[in-house]
Amino acid sequence: MRKLLAITAVALAGSLGLAACHSASPASPGVSGYPASAQNAIVSDCEQSYGAPASYCQCNLSWLEANVPYSLFAQTPATFEQQADAYASC
């Protein structure tokens, strides 16, 4: 599953990471502080690309939101997704 999250993070970084850091108008944050687009991308990529159950993908996202500010996640998503996979009780 760690490889799965690392690959998801690379895809997410390409679609959100640099754009979110350099965008003049940042994406609207979700309730947690993560942009809704990032929340959707993390869960959707996890489910669709790798066949992980939605509950597992949402659990890892919840851990990320509780433990990693989005500003840090956007800089190195692969690192933090690996931490979520290792430390979340999913």
C-alpha positions in Angstrom: 0.0 0.0 0.0 3.0 2.4 0.5 3.9 2.1 -3.1 0.3 2.9 -3.9 0.3 6.1 -1.8 3.6 7.2 -3.2 2.4 6.9 -6.8 -0.8 8.7 -5.8 1.2 11.4 -4.2 3.3 11.9 -7.3 0.1 12.2 -9.4 -1.3 14.6 -6.9 1.9 16.7 -6.8 1.8 17.1 -10.5 -1.8 18.1 -10.6 -2.0 20.2 -7.4 1.4 20.7 -5.7 3.2 23.3 -7.7 0.0 25.0 -9.0 -1.3 25.3 -5.4 2.0 26.8 -4.2 2.3 29.4 -7.0 -1.4 30.2 -7.7 -2.4 33.8 -7.2 -5.7 32.7 -5.8 -5.5 29.5 -3.8 -8.2 26.8 -4.0 -11.0 27.1 -1.5 -10.1 25.2 1.7 -12.3 22.3 2.9 -13.5 22.2 6.4 -10.1 20.7 7.4 -8.0 23.3 5.8 -7.1 21.1 2.8 -8.5 22.4 -0.4 -11.6 20.4 -1.5 -9.8 19.7 -4.8 -6.9 18.1 -2.9 -9.3 16.0 -0.7 -11.1 14.8 -3.8 -7.9 14.0 -5.7 -6.3 12.1 -2.8 -9.3 9.9 -2.2 -10.3 9.5 -5.9 -6.8 8.6 -7.1 -6.4 6.1 -4.3 -9.8 4.4 -5.1 -9.7 4.5 -8.9 -6.0 4.0 -9.7 -5.3 1.3 -7.2 -8.6 -0.2 -6.2 -8.2 0.6 -2.5 -11.5 0.8 -0.6 -13.0 4.2 -0.1 -12.9 3.8 3.7 -9.1 3.2 3.6 -8.5 6.1 1.4 -10.6 8.4 3.5 -8.9 7.2 6.7 -5.5 8.1 5.3 -6.8 11.5 4.2 -8.3 12.1 7.7 -4.9 11.3 9.3 -3.2 13.7 6.9 -5.6 16.5 7.7 -5.2 15.9 11.4 -1.5 15.7 11.4 0.0 17.6 8.4 -0.8 21.2 7.5 -1.7 21.5 3.8 1.1 23.9 3.2 3.6 21.2 4.1 1.7 18.4 2.4 1.7 20.4 -0.9 5.5 20.7 -0.8 6.2 16.9 -0.4 3.0 14.9 -0.7 4.8 11.6 -1.2 6.6 11.8 2.1 3.4 12.6 4.0 1.3 10.0 2.2 3.9 7.4 3.2 3.6 8.6 6.9 -0.2 8.4 6.7 0.1 4.8 5.4 2.5 3.9 8.2 0.8 5.7 11.1 -2.9 5.9 10.4 -5.0 3.1 11.9 -6.9 2.3 8.8 
